[in-house]
Amino acid sequence: MDLRVTYHLAGSDARDAARRAEDIALEQTVELAADAVPPAIAERIVGRVESVEPLSDGRWRAVIAFNPVVVGGDLPQLLNLLFGNISLKPGILVAAIDWPPELLAALGGGPRLGIAGLRALAGAPDRALLCTALKPLGLSAAELAERCYRFALGGIDIIKDDHSLADQPPAPFRERVERCQEAVARANRETGGNALYFPNVTAGAAAALERADLARRAGCRGAVVNALPAGLDAVRALGESSGLAIMAHPSLAGAFFHADHGIAPEVLLGDIFRVAGSDAVIYPNVGGRFTFSDATCAAINDRLRRPLGEVRPAFPVPAGGIDAARVPHWVERYGADTILLVGGSLYAQPDLTTAARRLADQVRRHSHG
Amino acid sequence: MDLRVTYHLAGSDARDAARRAEDIALEQTVELAADAVPPAIAERIVGRVESVEPLSDGRWRAVIAFNPVVVGGDLPQLLNLLFGNISLKPGILVAAIDWPPELLAALGGGPRLGIAGLRALAGAPDRALLCTALKPLGLSAAELAERCYRFALGGIDIIKDDHSLADQPPAPFRERVERCQEAVARANRETGGNALYFPNVTAGAAAALERADLARRAGCRGAVVNALPAGLDAVRALGESSGLAIMAHPSLAGAFFHADHGIAPEVLLGDIFRVAGSDAVIYPNVGGRFTFSDATCAAINDRLRRPLGEVRPAFPVPAGGIDAARVPHWVERYGADTILLVGGSLYAQPDLTTAARRLADQVRRHSHG
C-alpha cells in the first residue's frame, strides 16, 4: 500500500497545478528532472500524482502516492519526504496523510502506552486528566520540588516540567528530578493518590537518553520532550529506551502552521507526533495566548484519538492560557479522553494547593468517562 | 555577556510593539505573566527588552537580551529559547543574533574542521570546490558506486549522497557506503586526486551515530546530515563522535523562511547551523529551483565565513539548480571560499566523467584563492 499525501498547492490554472504536483513527486524522491530518471525508477520510486482538484479558495488539492520504500523506517526521512526540499518552495501545504500499516510499524508503531496506558499510570480509568507545568525557570530545585508537592497534594494528575527547563544552573537536571519526584511521592503517600511528575528531558540525543534513564531510575513514569528541537525521532527513541510515557511539546511547530505553507497542525501534531510515539501531545488551545481555531483543535483531538491501524490513541493536551475557571467547559467540550494543561492561572492564585484542589474537584465532578 | 536576539515584530504602534517584545521576553523564559514572576527571577532570567524601533515597512525591530544561563549548553534549548513557543504566535521573525563567546563554547564550539580543514581533506588550498549529489534514490549500491567513480575520475571534489538516500532497500546504507567509498578511492588511485565521498547519515540519533561510524571505518572523511529532520544537535554529535566533516542540508528549513515569521535564512543556515558544528552548509542558490534572493545568499555566505569568536568559518554550498555552464560566474561572484553543488545539469549530459571533467577544468581555471 502506498503512502498517500494530500498537498494543497498554489496554481494559476489546472495545468499549472498539475505541473506543480508533478514537480513535488520528483523533487521529494529522485530530485531530478523527469527525463533524467531511468524508467524502472520512475515507475517504482517517483511519487505518482493521483489527482489534482480545485479547492474553493483558488488553490488545488493534489494527492500524491509514494512507495513506502522511500521512507524505509526512519522518522527523519519521513519528514524529509513529506516536506523536506519543498519547504523551500512557496505555496505548498501538507494537508493530510493516509498511512500504510506496514509503514506505521516500520516507524516504531506509535505510542507505547497511549491513552489507556497513561490512564493506568494516573489511576484514572475514565475521567479527564489534569496537568500543570512546573515553573518558572530560575527557581532552585528545592523551590520547584515544593511547588510539585503542593500541586500533587491538591490532586493534579501530571506535574510536568516547563518546556524551558533543561539542565541549567538554577536547577540542574539530576537534582531537580530527584527532588521533584521525591516531593510527588511524598504527596502521594499522604493523599493515597497517583500524581505523576514528568521531567523535561529535551537535550541532544545522547544526553536526552541519559536524562530519561536517570528519571526512570528516580521513579518517574513519564517525561516531556520538545519534539522538533530535539529531533522528532527523540520521541520514539526515548519511549523505547526508557519505557517512560512521552508527552510531546509543540515548541517550534508554529513555523509549519501557515495557512498556505507548511504542515497542517492536525497532521503535524495529531498524526506525525502520534506516529512518532507520543503518548500525549500538547497543543495551544483556542482562546488562549495562541491562535488555533476551534476547528483546528477539534481536528488535532480527532487525529490523536482516531483508529489508525495498530497505533494506539494518544491524549490531546490543550494548553496555552487555559483559565482554571473554564476547565469544566473544556472537559464538557473535549470529552474525557483529554488532559487539560493549566499553568499560569494556577500560579496567579495565592495558594497552589488550594488552587489545585479546587480545580481537581471540578474535574472529578464534571468528568464522566 | 548576554545573548542578544533581534526580532522583527508586527505592532500597530510603538506601544503595541513594546508590549509584544515584553511578551516574547517572558514567554521564552519563564512563560508566566510578569506579576507571577519572583523579583530575583525577573531580574536574572526574564529577557530584557533593550530597544524597540520602527522598521521602514511598518514593522518593529526589538532587541532582547537573554542570560545565556537560560540556554545552558543545549542546542535544542537554544532553538526553544529563540523561537520555541513564539513560533505559535503571528508576525515574529528572528532577524539577528549576537553570540556571547562563552555560549558558543558551551554549545560545542562550532565546526571541527571548517573551511581550512575541508580544504586540507580535498587537497585544494585556495580554489573553490566542486560538489555533486549522488542520485537518484532507487539505483542499486553498485550503480551509485559507478556514478561515484565517474564523478571522481572527472575531478569533482566532493561526491555526496542525495539527501533522500537513507537506508532503503534499493541501496542499503552499509553496502552503498562501502561500494561508493571504494569507487572513489579507486578513482583517486588512478588520478592521484583527493575526491571525497560523503554519505548521508541522517537517521534517528543512535542509528545516525552508527552510520557515521560505519562511514568512517569504510574510509569516508565526511558525511551529510539533514539537520532539522535529524534534530540540530545531530550536527554536533556526529562531528564530535565520528571526526567526520559535516555537511548540513537545509531540508525542512523553508518552514522558517517567511518574510514576517520564522528565522531569517542567514540566521538559521548561516549562524545557527554553523554554531551547531556544520563544516559546510547547503542552501538553495538564487536563480535556481528555489526562491532565495541575491541578498539572502550573500548574507548566508557572510554569516558562514565571518569572524565569530573562536568558531571556525564554514563553507557555503550554494545548490538547487546551478547550471554547470554558469559555474565560472558563481565562482567569480561568491569567491574561492565556496563549494558549488552541481547536480541535475551534470546528469543531463551523456557522459558523467566528461561532464565532470569539463566542469572541474573550468573551476580550476577560474578560481584563484
Interface residues (C-beta under 8 A of the other chain):
Chain A: E27 Q28 T29 V30 E31 L32 A33 D35 A36 V37 P38 A40 I41 R44 I45 V69 V70 V71 G72 G73 D74 L75 P76 Q77 L79 N80 L81 F83 G84 N85 I86 S87 L88 K89 P90 A133 K135 P136 L137 G138 L139 D162 H163 S164 A166 D167 Q168 P169 P170 T202 A203 G204 A205 A206 A207 L209 N226 L228 P229 A230 G231 L232 D233 A234 R236 A237 P250 S251 L252 A253 G254 A255 F256 F257 H258 H261 G262 I263 P284 R289 F290 T291 G320 G343 G344 Y347 A348
Chain B: E27 Q28 T29 V30 E31 L32 A33 D35 A36 V37 P38 A40 I41 R44 I45 V69 V70 V71 G72 G73 D74 L75 P76 Q77 L79 N80 L81 F83 G84 N85 I86 S87 L88 K89 P90 A133 K135 P136 L137 G138 L139 D162 H163 S164 A166 D167 Q168 P169 P170 T202 A203 G204 A205 A206 A207 L209 N226 L228 P229 A230 G231 L232 D233 A234 R236 A237 P250 S251 L252 A253 G254 A255 F256 F257 H258 H261 G262 I263 P284 R289 F290 T291 G320 G343 G344 Y347 A348
